[in-house]
Each structure stands twice: as structure tokens, then as C-alpha cells.
Amino acid sequence: MSYIHGITTQSAAYPISASQMTQWFGQRIPDAVARRKFSFLSRESAIDTKYSVLPDFSSDQAAILFKPGHSPSTEDRMQVYAEASVGLATQVCRQLLQQQTLSTAAITHLITVSCTGMFAPGLDIALVQQLGLSPETERYSVNFMGCYAAFTAMKMADNICRATPGSRVLVCCVELCTLHFRDDLSDDNLLSTILFGDGACAMLVASEPTEGLQLKIERFYANLIPQTGDLMGWYIGNQGFEMVLSSQIPQQIERHISSSYHKLLAQAGCPQADYFAIHPGGKNILTAFAKALQLPEDSLEHSFAVL
């Protein structure tokens, strides 16, 4: 058995409004059709603000990566990632430890999660040093698994807690998506530029319950939809990481989520779910989920708010 004792989140330092992003894109990309398409997709996204570790997207700030007429290499982007990811991850983990009034000596395991950058010695070792964790802390890294990687990390933490009583597992996810803007006019690139920003999250999972508010982890369930591997992808290119994001994804979710949902409930011995925390991968994904399960409009209000 395992319990989530606390969760903290931290957005990156520079907020970017939808109008700011549209203006910046229009100044950088000369193609009129692409500018109109970007503006339309931005309005339809229901995203008001996102955040970046870069000041580049504000007209009154000097650019670090995306200087006029310059497309940074993947190496350039990874250099920024190596510094910025450590800072943001350290910040969110410290918030969690303070929230839990927990000493660093109490942490037995560390799991880091990211798909927007890699370096070695990695984020796990950097966090041990920055937070002052024991050098004997057991470390694991979940890399390049994308949107569902946090669930993999939670499953790892749950398995650790079940196997080793007394465990306290610090899980830290950090993604710096804005580092991977590309001067590419494909629909996939335009949409991913609009949807994804920079931020971090930390979670404490323990084998024993605590006083006060907590969540008990009961069950995990995962299911692959056949013949959908080409609908979403994340590839390492020479000018950043390249996103594949098909418009068919919401349709596939609407078609298949109900059976997976009911299998999960059956395995957990739960007649129904009263609350939902759904990955906000876009307005259409949330709408498809709600439609498939015939949920009332306000059932996903928090997921929509995260957009």
C-alpha cells in the first residue's frame, strides 16, 4: 500500500499570454497563411496563459535562444535545459519538503521524470546535490515517455513502497516544452507550440499514512490502442525535438476510454468515480473524455482550468 502525502507545482518564470504568443509568432514567421492558422488555433485552444523558462517570447526582453533569424540547434537547447531544469525542479521539491515539514534525511528514493531534455550526470544527481539528500538515496529516471510518464513514476513509487516498508519516495517531473519551438509550418508544430509550456511538479509517496489530507493509491491500469502508434510522436531532430500530434487522437480516446475506465473501476472494486483528474492535453481531449463517459460539464473543471 502507498499514500500520496503531498503535491506541489511550479510554473516557469515567464508568463506568455495567448495574444503575446500570437504576436511573437507573427513577427518571427513571414508566412501569412501560417500566421492566420496559428491565430485561429490559439483562439480555439482555450489556453489563456502558459509559461516559459525563456524571456524570448516577450517583445521587451532580450532573447536567449530564439534570436531573430536564428534557429537554435538541439545542442543549444540542451544547454539551456541542463541549467533551467535543475533550477525549476529544485524549487518545486523544496516547496514540497517545506509543505510536509520533512527533513531531507527522510527521503529514501528519488524518481525524476522528463521528456524535454537529457544530460548526464543527470537531473537525479543534480537534485540530490541541490536538495542535500543523502548520497545513498536510491535514484531512478523516467525519460522520454511523454505525457503519461508521471503515471509510470507513480507506479514505480507504489511498487517501491509495497516492497520496502518505511520508504518515502520523492517524485519530480519537469518539462521545458518551449525550448523546442521550431520554424516549421506543419499543423503538428503549430499546435504543440500553442498547447505546451514549461513547469514542474513534485510528489511525496510513502508506504505509511500520514495525518491530515492524503490520497491512497489503489490500482493502476494501462491499455494500448492497436494501430495508433503513428498518431503521436516525439523525435530528436537537429533543431530541437519534433512533435507528431494527430487530430485523430480525441476520436480514439472517445472510442476507447469507456472500456478502459470500467475495467479500472472493476479491478479496484469501485462502483464509480466521483472525481476526475484528467491529463489536459488539449480542449478536444478533455471534451472527448467527458462525452465518452457522459459526464456533466463541471466534472472536469479542474482539468480545463489547468489548460
Residue frames relative to the residue before (quaternion, step in Angstrom):
aa qw qx qy qz dx dy dz
M 1.0000 0.0000 0.0000 0.0000 0.00 0.00 0.00
S 0.0186 -0.7975 0.6029 0.0081 3.57 -1.06 0.69
Y 0.2188 -0.7788 0.5831 0.0747 3.52 -1.25 0.61
I 0.3269 -0.6992 0.5989 0.2136 3.55 -1.10 0.77
H 0.2379 -0.8119 0.5215 0.1108 3.57 -0.39 1.23
G 0.8129 -0.1208 0.1095 0.5591 3.59 1.02 -0.66
I 0.1377 -0.7613 0.6300 0.0683 3.53 -1.29 0.53
T 0.0056 -0.7734 0.6336 0.0201 3.57 -1.02 0.79
T 0.1540 -0.7763 0.6052 0.0856 3.56 -1.18 0.61
Q 0.0571 -0.7909 0.6090 0.0205 3.54 -1.21 0.52
S 0.2789 -0.7410 0.5890 0.1622 3.55 -0.78 1.04
A 0.5892 -0.5649 0.4415 0.3726 3.55 -1.25 0.41
A 0.7144 -0.5401 0.2762 0.3489 3.55 -1.27 0.47
Y 0.7833 0.3557 -0.1677 0.4815 3.60 0.99 -0.79
P 0.2508 -0.7697 0.5677 0.1497 3.61 -0.49 1.15
I 0.1078 -0.7698 0.6271 0.0505 3.55 -1.14 0.74
S 0.2749 -0.7529 0.5730 0.1710 3.58 -0.57 1.09
A 0.6521 -0.5132 0.3803 0.4083 3.55 -1.25 0.40
S 0.6621 0.5022 -0.3135 0.4594 3.58 0.97 -0.80
Q 0.6167 0.5383 -0.3411 0.4622 3.60 1.06 -0.72
M 0.6729 0.5019 -0.2993 0.4536 3.55 0.91 -0.95
T 0.6457 0.5166 -0.3159 0.4652 3.57 1.00 -0.82
Q 0.6492 0.5120 -0.3129 0.4674 3.58 0.99 -0.84
W 0.6596 0.5081 -0.3075 0.4607 3.58 0.91 -0.92
F 0.6484 0.5158 -0.3155 0.4626 3.58 0.94 -0.89
G 0.6599 0.5247 -0.3038 0.4438 3.56 0.97 -0.87
Q 0.6608 0.4948 -0.3026 0.4764 3.57 1.10 -0.67
R 0.7086 0.4705 -0.2571 0.4588 3.57 1.07 -0.73
I 0.7707 0.3205 -0.1557 0.5282 3.58 0.99 -0.85
P 0.3114 -0.7950 0.4887 0.1792 3.64 -0.51 1.09
D 0.5650 0.6358 -0.3858 0.3575 3.61 1.15 -0.49
A 0.3960 -0.7591 0.4683 0.2184 3.60 -0.50 1.20
V 0.6368 0.5268 -0.3330 0.4540 3.60 0.98 -0.77
A 0.6595 0.5012 -0.3043 0.4703 3.58 0.94 -0.87
R 0.6378 0.5241 -0.3333 0.4555 3.60 1.00 -0.76
R 0.6624 0.4916 -0.3113 0.4719 3.60 0.94 -0.84
K 0.6500 0.5162 -0.3158 0.4597 3.57 0.98 -0.85
F 0.6410 0.5225 -0.3200 0.4622 3.59 0.97 -0.86
S 0.6546 0.5153 -0.3096 0.4584 3.58 0.92 -0.89
F 0.6564 0.5075 -0.3051 0.4674 3.59 0.97 -0.86
L 0.6747 0.4913 -0.2980 0.4633 3.59 0.85 -0.95
S 0.6331 0.5366 -0.3282 0.4511 3.57 1.03 -0.76
R 0.6574 0.5007 -0.3088 0.4708 3.59 0.94 -0.86
E 0.7053 0.4758 -0.2595 0.4569 3.58 0.98 -0.84
S 0.5850 0.6469 -0.3549 0.3366 3.60 1.17 -0.47
A 0.3032 -0.7612 0.5020 0.2769 3.61 1.19 -0.58
I 0.5059 0.6162 -0.4348 0.4187 3.59 1.20 0.48
D 0.2490 -0.7924 0.5436 0.1209 3.56 -0.61 1.14
T 0.8100 -0.0147 0.0854 0.5800 3.55 0.88 -1.02
K 0.0042 0.7483 -0.6616 -0.0482 3.53 -1.17 0.60
Y 0.4006 -0.7381 0.5097 0.1868 3.58 -1.27 0.19
S 0.1147 -0.7868 0.6045 0.0475 3.54 -1.21 0.61
V 0.4625 -0.6349 0.5337 0.3133 3.55 -1.25 0.45
L 0.6566 0.4969 -0.2921 0.4865 3.57 1.32 -0.17
P 0.3773 -0.7013 0.5481 0.2558 3.60 -1.09 0.63
D 0.4000 0.7961 -0.4092 0.1970 3.56 1.34 -0.23
F 0.7137 0.4993 -0.2600 0.4167 3.59 1.01 -0.78
S 0.6103 0.4958 -0.3529 0.5071 3.56 1.32 0.17
S 0.4912 -0.7097 0.4250 0.2728 3.57 -0.80 1.01
D 0.7188 0.4393 -0.2629 0.4704 3.60 1.15 -0.45
Q 0.6383 0.4955 -0.3317 0.4868 3.59 1.25 0.31
A 0.4907 -0.6402 0.5026 0.3110 3.57 -1.13 0.64
A 0.4355 -0.7209 0.4810 0.2435 3.57 -0.87 0.95
I 0.3359 -0.7251 0.5698 0.1916 3.55 -1.16 0.74
L 0.8057 0.2194 -0.0912 0.5426 3.57 0.87 -1.00
F 0.8117 0.3149 -0.1254 0.4757 3.53 0.68 -1.20
K 0.0163 0.8126 -0.5765 0.0839 3.51 0.48 1.28
P 0.6378 -0.5454 0.3642 0.4038 3.62 -1.06 0.61
G 0.8445 0.1577 -0.1399 0.4923 3.53 -0.90 0.99
H 0.6733 0.4724 -0.2861 0.4916 3.60 1.27 0.11
S 0.1343 -0.7637 0.6275 0.0696 3.57 -0.92 0.97
P 0.3222 -0.7964 0.4721 0.1978 3.61 -0.23 1.21
S 0.5026 -0.6427 0.4934 0.3014 3.54 -1.16 0.66
T 0.6519 -0.4812 0.3968 0.4313 3.55 -1.29 0.19
E 0.6088 0.5479 -0.3505 0.4543 3.59 1.05 -0.70
D 0.6285 0.5300 -0.3327 0.4619 3.60 0.95 -0.85
R 0.6860 0.4965 -0.2787 0.4530 3.56 0.88 -0.98
M 0.6689 0.5015 -0.3041 0.4568 3.58 0.99 -0.82
Q 0.5897 0.5525 -0.3734 0.4557 3.59 1.12 -0.51
V 0.6502 0.4836 -0.3071 0.4991 3.58 1.01 -0.79
Y 0.6352 0.5475 -0.3287 0.4344 3.58 0.95 -0.88
A 0.6567 0.5457 -0.3228 0.4084 3.58 0.84 -0.98
E 0.7083 0.4243 -0.2587 0.5014 3.59 1.04 -0.71
A 0.7293 0.4633 -0.2620 0.4300 3.58 0.73 -1.06
S 0.6330 0.5394 -0.3477 0.4329 3.61 0.98 -0.71
V 0.6433 0.5193 -0.3233 0.4603 3.57 0.98 -0.80
G 0.6611 0.5173 -0.3120 0.4451 3.59 0.91 -0.87
L 0.6995 0.4650 -0.2726 0.4692 3.57 0.87 -0.96
A 0.6539 0.5091 -0.3114 0.4650 3.59 0.98 -0.82
T 0.6387 0.5210 -0.3251 0.4637 3.58 0.97 -0.81
Q 0.6449 0.5398 -0.3130 0.4414 3.56 0.95 -0.89
V 0.7200 0.4436 -0.2697 0.4605 3.59 0.78 -0.98
C 0.6363 0.5179 -0.3359 0.4627 3.61 1.07 -0.63
R 0.6330 0.5206 -0.3340 0.4655 3.59 1.01 -0.73
Q 0.6129 0.5408 -0.3448 0.4614 3.57 1.04 -0.73
L 0.6662 0.5062 -0.3031 0.4561 3.57 0.94 -0.87
L 0.6637 0.5005 -0.3096 0.4618 3.58 0.89 -0.89
Q 0.6475 0.4970 -0.3155 0.4840 3.59 1.05 -0.72
Q 0.6267 0.5424 -0.3296 0.4522 3.56 1.00 -0.83
Q 0.7447 0.3970 -0.2028 0.4968 3.57 0.97 -0.88
T 0.2923 -0.7663 0.5021 0.2744 3.60 1.33 -0.13
L 0.3773 0.7346 -0.4520 0.3371 3.51 0.97 1.01
S 0.3885 -0.7042 0.5398 0.2485 3.57 -0.95 0.84
T 0.6009 -0.5773 0.4080 0.3729 3.56 -1.15 0.56
A 0.5885 0.5955 -0.3661 0.4063 3.58 1.14 -0.55
A 0.6199 0.5732 -0.3397 0.4144 3.58 1.20 -0.47
I 0.5979 0.5742 -0.3644 0.4243 3.61 1.20 -0.42
T 0.1963 -0.8093 0.5475 0.0814 3.57 -0.72 1.10
H 0.7987 0.1312 -0.0344 0.5862 3.58 1.13 -0.70
L 0.1271 -0.7697 0.6217 0.0699 3.55 -1.21 0.61
I 0.0432 -0.7709 0.6354 0.0094 3.56 -0.95 0.97
T 0.1047 -0.7857 0.6072 0.0554 3.58 -0.75 1.02
V 0.1499 -0.7912 0.5922 0.0282 3.54 -1.12 0.81
S 0.2997 0.7371 -0.5780 0.1809 3.59 -0.91 0.91
C 0.1186 -0.7816 0.6058 0.0902 3.55 -1.17 0.62
T 0.6315 0.5664 -0.3290 0.4149 3.60 1.24 0.01
G 0.8115 0.0048 -0.0407 0.5829 3.57 1.25 0.23
M 0.0749 -0.7793 0.6209 0.0395 3.54 -1.29 0.43
F 0.1227 0.7494 -0.6485 0.0522 3.52 -1.27 0.54
A 0.1273 -0.7861 0.5995 0.0799 3.57 -1.23 0.35
P 0.3998 -0.2066 -0.8774 0.1659 1.55 -1.81 1.74
G 0.4566 -0.7863 0.3778 0.1746 3.52 -0.86 1.07
L 0.7830 -0.3210 0.2701 0.4592 3.48 -1.42 -0.23
D 0.6123 0.5666 -0.3528 0.4238 3.59 1.03 -0.72
I 0.6902 0.4587 -0.2796 0.4848 3.58 0.87 -0.93
A 0.6225 0.5415 -0.3396 0.4516 3.58 1.02 -0.77
L 0.6700 0.4948 -0.3044 0.4622 3.60 0.96 -0.83
V 0.5948 0.5470 -0.3659 0.4616 3.59 1.00 -0.71
Q 0.7055 0.4607 -0.2620 0.4705 3.57 0.90 -0.92
Q 0.6939 0.4857 -0.2859 0.4482 3.60 0.86 -0.93
L 0.7307 0.4164 -0.2342 0.4877 3.59 0.99 -0.81
G 0.4133 -0.7097 0.4723 0.3200 3.57 1.19 -0.39
L 0.2663 0.7619 -0.5399 0.2388 3.57 1.05 0.75
S 0.6356 -0.5141 0.4008 0.4135 3.54 -1.24 0.35
P 0.4929 -0.6546 0.4754 0.3202 3.62 -0.97 0.74
E 0.6354 0.5164 -0.3254 0.4731 3.58 1.29 -0.22
T 0.3710 0.7263 -0.4926 0.3036 3.60 1.26 0.11
E 0.3857 -0.7107 0.5354 0.2439 3.57 -0.88 0.94
R 0.1444 -0.8306 0.5377 0.0113 3.56 -0.76 1.11
Y 0.0025 -0.7716 0.6357 -0.0216 3.52 -1.11 0.84
S 0.1418 -0.7859 0.5963 0.0820 3.58 -1.14 0.63
V 0.1692 -0.7436 0.6412 0.0858 3.54 -1.02 0.94
N 0.0134 0.8426 -0.5329 0.0761 3.57 -0.30 1.27
F 0.8826 0.1307 -0.0920 0.4421 3.52 -1.23 0.74
M 0.4543 0.6798 -0.4652 0.3391 3.60 1.07 0.61
G 0.4862 -0.7185 0.4062 0.2868 3.58 1.25 -0.01
C 0.8716 -0.1870 0.1024 0.4415 3.50 -1.31 -0.54
Y 0.7417 0.4289 -0.2366 0.4582 3.60 1.00 -0.71
A 0.3956 0.7698 -0.4454 0.2292 3.59 1.28 -0.03
A 0.5991 0.5712 -0.3724 0.4197 3.61 1.05 -0.64
F 0.6330 0.5193 -0.3361 0.4654 3.59 1.07 -0.69
T 0.6106 0.5340 -0.3416 0.4746 3.57 1.07 -0.68
A 0.6580 0.5023 -0.3049 0.4709 3.58 0.96 -0.85
M 0.6386 0.5145 -0.3258 0.4705 3.59 1.01 -0.77
K 0.6421 0.5147 -0.3206 0.4691 3.57 1.02 -0.80
M 0.6279 0.5214 -0.3286 0.4753 3.59 1.02 -0.77
A 0.6601 0.5063 -0.3054 0.4633 3.58 0.93 -0.91
D 0.6356 0.5254 -0.3183 0.4676 3.57 1.01 -0.83
N 0.6621 0.5002 -0.3075 0.4658 3.60 0.91 -0.88
I 0.6281 0.5301 -0.3317 0.4631 3.58 1.01 -0.79
C 0.6895 0.4895 -0.2829 0.4528 3.57 0.86 -0.97
R 0.6496 0.5058 -0.3186 0.4698 3.58 1.03 -0.73
A 0.7145 0.4575 -0.2546 0.4641 3.58 1.01 -0.81
T 0.8035 0.2038 -0.0678 0.5553 3.57 1.09 -0.74
P 0.2554 -0.7835 0.5471 0.1470 3.62 -0.07 1.23
G 0.7462 0.3634 -0.2946 0.4735 3.54 -1.06 0.82
S 0.4828 0.6836 -0.4304 0.3381 3.58 1.26 -0.02
R 0.0556 -0.7327 0.6758 0.0576 3.51 -1.25 0.66
V 0.1082 -0.8357 0.5383 -0.0076 3.55 -0.35 1.31
L 0.1996 -0.7578 0.6128 0.1013 3.56 -0.78 1.07
V 0.0950 -0.7843 0.6129 0.0149 3.56 -0.70 1.17
C 0.0069 0.8031 -0.5951 0.0275 3.59 -0.83 0.97
C 0.0964 -0.7743 0.6250 0.0231 3.55 -0.83 1.10
V 0.0715 0.7810 -0.6188 0.0448 3.58 -0.97 0.83
E 0.0027 0.7937 -0.6071 0.0387 3.55 -0.87 1.02
L 0.1094 -0.7825 0.6127 0.0200 3.55 -0.92 1.02
C 0.0738 -0.8656 0.4952 0.0128 3.54 0.53 1.24
T 0.6462 0.5605 -0.3414 0.3895 3.60 0.98 -0.73
L 0.5157 0.6289 -0.4240 0.3984 3.60 1.23 -0.19
H 0.7390 0.4521 -0.2111 0.4526 3.55 1.17 -0.57
F 0.2547 0.7352 -0.5738 0.2554 3.58 1.06 0.67
R 0.0645 -0.7949 0.6031 0.0143 3.55 -1.01 0.88
D 0.4737 -0.6501 0.5172 0.2924 3.56 -1.18 0.63
D 0.3607 0.7091 -0.4898 0.3568 3.51 0.69 1.22
L 0.3070 -0.8033 0.4897 0.1434 3.59 -0.71 1.06
S 0.3834 0.7265 -0.4907 0.2906 3.61 1.21 0.26
D 0.6148 -0.5587 0.4070 0.3797 3.57 -1.17 0.58
D 0.6186 0.5591 -0.3458 0.4303 3.60 0.99 -0.82
N 0.6975 0.4711 -0.2768 0.4636 3.57 0.88 -0.93
L 0.6306 0.5274 -0.3383 0.4579 3.59 0.98 -0.79
L 0.6943 0.4852 -0.2840 0.4493 3.57 0.86 -0.97
S 0.6712 0.4860 -0.3128 0.4642 3.60 0.89 -0.83
T 0.5940 0.5570 -0.3576 0.4572 3.60 1.12 -0.61
I 0.6828 0.4824 -0.2758 0.4744 3.58 1.01 -0.83
L 0.7337 0.4937 -0.2526 0.3926 3.57 0.81 -1.02
F 0.8365 0.3240 -0.1065 0.4290 3.55 0.66 -1.13
G 0.0948 -0.7932 0.6013 0.0159 3.54 -1.02 0.94
D 0.5968 -0.5772 0.4415 0.3403 3.55 -1.32 -0.32
G 0.2827 0.7526 -0.5633 0.1907 3.56 -0.99 0.83
A 0.2478 -0.7564 0.5881 0.1437 3.53 -1.36 0.08
C 0.1136 -0.7695 0.6260 0.0550 3.52 -1.29 0.49
A 0.0934 -0.7759 0.6205 0.0653 3.56 -1.12 0.67
M 0.0716 -0.7924 0.6057 -0.0091 3.54 -1.09 0.78
L 0.2067 -0.7522 0.6110 0.1346 3.56 -1.08 0.76
V 0.0522 -0.7816 0.6214 -0.0151 3.55 -0.70 1.16
A 0.0189 -0.8246 0.5636 -0.0458 3.58 -0.74 1.06
S 0.5478 -0.6377 0.4419 0.3131 3.54 -1.21 0.53
E 0.7411 0.3415 -0.1968 0.5435 3.58 1.23 -0.39
P 0.5179 -0.6309 0.4668 0.3403 3.60 -1.09 0.62
T 0.2624 -0.7410 0.5956 0.1653 3.52 -1.31 0.33
E 0.5830 -0.5467 0.4410 0.4083 3.55 -1.24 0.14
G 0.7558 0.3731 -0.2714 0.4646 3.55 -1.11 0.61
L 0.7945 -0.3303 0.2389 0.4501 3.51 -1.37 -0.28
Q 0.1898 0.7575 -0.6067 0.1489 3.56 -0.96 0.95
L 0.2983 -0.7257 0.5889 0.1938 3.56 -1.31 0.26
K 0.2662 -0.7540 0.5793 0.1582 3.56 -0.90 0.93
I 0.3313 -0.7322 0.5621 0.1952 3.57 -0.90 0.94
E 0.1757 -0.8232 0.5371 0.0555 3.55 -0.57 1.19
R 0.8257 -0.1008 0.1762 0.5263 3.57 0.63 -1.10
F 0.1659 -0.7403 0.6406 0.1185 3.54 -1.25 0.60
Y 0.0162 0.7768 -0.6295 -0.0078 3.55 -1.19 0.55
A 0.0016 -0.7921 0.6100 -0.0235 3.57 -0.94 0.89
N 0.0022 0.7977 -0.6019 0.0369 3.55 -1.08 0.75
L 0.2934 -0.7504 0.5683 0.1669 3.58 -0.86 0.98
I 0.3273 -0.7126 0.5844 0.2085 3.57 -0.99 0.86
P 0.4379 -0.7252 0.4565 0.2719 3.63 -0.56 1.08
Q 0.8698 0.1435 -0.1127 0.4585 3.52 -1.27 0.66
T 0.5496 0.5869 -0.4210 0.4198 3.58 0.99 0.86
G 0.3697 0.7822 -0.4487 0.2240 3.59 1.27 0.12
D 0.6813 0.4873 -0.2951 0.4596 3.57 1.18 -0.46
L 0.5383 0.6565 -0.3954 0.3506 3.61 1.25 -0.06
M 0.7920 0.0962 -0.0487 0.6009 3.58 1.16 -0.54
G 0.1312 0.8001 -0.5756 0.1065 3.55 -0.91 0.88
W 0.1408 -0.7614 0.6309 0.0489 3.55 -1.29 0.46
Y 0.0328 0.8426 -0.5249 0.1162 3.54 -0.22 1.32
I 0.4341 -0.6872 0.5203 0.2619 3.57 -1.11 0.71
G 0.0640 -0.8025 0.5932 -0.0048 3.56 -0.63 1.19
N 0.6722 -0.4987 0.3621 0.4102 3.55 -1.29 -0.02
Q 0.7438 0.2510 -0.1605 0.5983 3.58 1.22 -0.53
G 0.8179 -0.1922 0.0767 0.5369 3.56 0.53 1.18
F 0.6002 -0.5334 0.4456 0.3958 3.52 -1.36 -0.06
E 0.2940 -0.7906 0.5254 0.1117 3.55 -0.98 0.91
M 0.2623 -0.7977 0.5341 0.0979 3.55 -0.78 1.12
V 0.1200 -0.7138 0.6833 0.0963 3.51 -1.23 0.75
L 0.0846 0.8068 -0.5689 0.1354 3.57 -0.63 1.14
S 0.1561 -0.8433 0.5112 0.0566 3.55 0.02 1.32
S 0.5164 -0.6358 0.4861 0.3046 3.55 -1.16 0.66
Q 0.5864 0.5952 -0.3628 0.4127 3.60 1.26 -0.19
I 0.4604 0.7140 -0.4393 0.2919 3.61 1.22 -0.27
P 0.6666 0.4847 -0.3358 0.4560 3.67 0.78 -0.81
Q 0.6264 0.5380 -0.3420 0.4486 3.61 1.01 -0.72
Q 0.6638 0.4966 -0.3049 0.4688 3.58 0.95 -0.84
I 0.6293 0.5207 -0.3324 0.4716 3.58 1.03 -0.75
E 0.6630 0.5060 -0.3087 0.4574 3.57 0.87 -0.92
R 0.6831 0.5045 -0.2855 0.4442 3.58 1.02 -0.78
H 0.8226 0.3132 -0.1141 0.4606 3.59 0.94 -0.87
I 0.5630 0.6615 -0.3968 0.2966 3.62 1.07 -0.51
S 0.6037 0.5978 -0.3703 0.3756 3.59 1.00 -0.72
S 0.6774 0.4857 -0.3094 0.4577 3.61 0.85 -0.91
S 0.6559 0.5002 -0.3159 0.4688 3.61 0.97 -0.80
Y 0.6268 0.5500 -0.3228 0.4477 3.55 1.01 -0.85
H 0.7159 0.4456 -0.2641 0.4681 3.59 0.81 -0.95
K 0.5986 0.5355 -0.3654 0.4705 3.61 1.13 -0.52
L 0.6375 0.5248 -0.3239 0.4619 3.58 0.99 -0.82
L 0.6647 0.4972 -0.3076 0.4652 3.58 0.88 -0.91
A 0.6539 0.5181 -0.3179 0.4505 3.59 0.94 -0.86
Q 0.6694 0.4975 -0.3035 0.4608 3.59 0.93 -0.86
A 0.6987 0.4534 -0.2600 0.4885 3.57 1.11 -0.70
G 0.4081 -0.7201 0.4666 0.3118 3.58 1.27 -0.19
C 0.4900 0.6527 -0.4152 0.4019 3.55 1.16 0.69
P 0.4056 -0.7464 0.4649 0.2494 3.64 -0.61 1.02
Q 0.8002 -0.0854 0.0761 0.5887 3.59 1.06 -0.67
A 0.3980 -0.6754 0.5579 0.2723 3.56 -1.31 0.28
D 0.2838 -0.7788 0.5407 0.1435 3.55 -0.89 0.94
Y 0.7861 0.1813 -0.0884 0.5843 3.58 1.17 -0.52
F 0.1588 -0.7971 0.5803 0.0512 3.56 -1.11 0.75
A 0.0424 -0.7387 0.6720 0.0312 3.54 -1.11 0.85
I 0.0020 -0.8437 0.5321 -0.0718 3.55 0.06 1.34
H 0.5561 -0.6160 0.4475 0.3333 3.56 -0.97 0.90
P 0.2799 -0.7974 0.5130 0.1507 3.62 -0.55 1.13
G 0.0758 0.8461 -0.5202 0.0880 3.55 0.53 1.17
G 0.7729 -0.1975 0.1171 0.5915 3.55 1.30 0.27
K 0.6439 -0.5534 0.3716 0.3754 3.55 -1.16 0.64
N 0.6863 0.5045 -0.2950 0.4329 3.58 0.88 -0.91
I 0.6098 0.5385 -0.3501 0.4643 3.59 1.12 -0.59
L 0.6659 0.4876 -0.3022 0.4770 3.58 0.92 -0.86
T 0.6436 0.5196 -0.3196 0.4623 3.57 0.96 -0.84
A 0.6498 0.5183 -0.3150 0.4582 3.59 0.98 -0.83
F 0.6354 0.5284 -0.3221 0.4619 3.58 1.00 -0.82
A 0.6845 0.4861 -0.2844 0.4628 3.57 0.84 -0.99
K 0.6561 0.5170 -0.3114 0.4531 3.58 0.96 -0.84
A 0.6649 0.5224 -0.3082 0.4360 3.59 0.90 -0.91
L 0.7613 0.3491 -0.1875 0.5133 3.58 1.01 -0.80
Q 0.3889 -0.7537 0.4515 0.2771 3.57 1.36 0.15
L 0.2541 0.7890 -0.5079 0.2345 3.54 0.89 1.03
P 0.5387 -0.6010 0.4672 0.3610 3.60 -1.12 0.53
E 0.6861 -0.5355 0.3128 0.3804 3.56 -1.17 0.63
D 0.7306 0.4511 -0.2556 0.4443 3.58 0.93 -0.83
S 0.4711 0.7064 -0.4354 0.2992 3.62 1.22 -0.10
L 0.7601 0.3077 -0.1775 0.5442 3.60 1.16 -0.53
E 0.2269 0.8271 -0.4954 0.1381 3.57 1.18 0.47
H 0.6679 0.4985 -0.3193 0.4511 3.60 0.97 -0.75
S 0.6353 0.5142 -0.3335 0.4698 3.59 1.03 -0.71
F 0.6446 0.4994 -0.3196 0.4825 3.58 1.01 -0.77
A 0.6370 0.5393 -0.3328 0.4390 3.59 1.03 -0.77
V 0.6260 0.5507 -0.3348 0.4390 3.59 1.08 -0.72
L 0.5171 0.6454 -0.4138 0.3806 3.60 1.14 -0.56
